[in-house]
Amino acid sequence: MAVLLLNVAPRCRSSAQGRVMTARTRLTNSNKEAEMKALFNRFVQEESGQDLIEYGLLIGIITTGAIAAIGAIGPKVGSYYSSLNAALP
């Protein structure tokens, strides 16, 4: 099915964007919308990168826990070494 697009297509005013849209622009926007829907559907159904995302999330959670633990234990360890340093001749 061939579609003939001419620049003399009837014009309409788009209130949302504040610019004049031709039939070509509307067709292009609908094509982009269809492409985005297809891309989203493929992204939802595809599972090839799922493992990498899970590993990335796991690394992030472990890193956050380690930083929180070091922040909580750090002052106690620092005071221990200070007292140890003061006790040594």
N, C-alpha and C positions, 0 to 999 in steps of 0.2 A: 504494500500500500504506500504509494508515494504522496507526500504532502508538499504542496507548492506554497512557499512562503514569499510574500511580497511586502515591500516596505509601505505600500499604500493600503495596508490593512486598516480596518476601522480602529480608531483610538478610543480609549476610555481612561478616565481619571482614576488613579488609585489613591484613595484617601489615606491609606495606612502609610504609604511610602512617599506621598507627595510628588510623584513624578508620573509622566505619561507612559502608559504601557501599551505596546502594540500586541497584536496577536502572536508575533514571533516571540516576544518576551514572555507572554503567558505560556506558550508552548515550551520554551526553554525552562521556565520555572517548574512546570509540571514534570519535565524530564528529570530535572535535578531532584525533585521530590521523590520520584519513582526510584532513582538511583540510590538516594539516601535510605529509603525504605528497604531496598534490596540489600544494601550494605549492612544495615542494622540487623536484618533477619539472618544474614550469613554470619555476622558476628555472634549472635545469640546461639545459633545452632552449631558453630564450629567449636571443637574442643581441643584443637592441636596445641594451643598455648596455655591451656589451663594449668598444667603442671608447673610451668615457670611462674605463673602468677601466684600459685599456692606456695611455692618455695620462697618467692619474694616476700609475701605476707608473713610467712613463718620467720624469716630472717629479721624482718622489721619488728615483729613482736618480741623475739628473743633479744634484739638489740635494745629495745625500749626497756625491757625488764632488767637487763644488765646495767644500763645507765641509772635506772632508779635504785637498784641495789647498791651500786658503787656510791651514789649520792648519799644514801642512808648510812652506809657503813664507813664511808670516808673519814668523817670527823673522829669516830671512835679509834680507828687505826692510827690517825695522825696523833691523837693524844697519847696512845700507847707508845708510839715511837718517841714522842717527846719525853715521856717519863722514863723510858728506857735509856735515852741519850743522857738525861740528867743523872741517872743512877750509875752510869759507867764513868770510871776515873779518867 
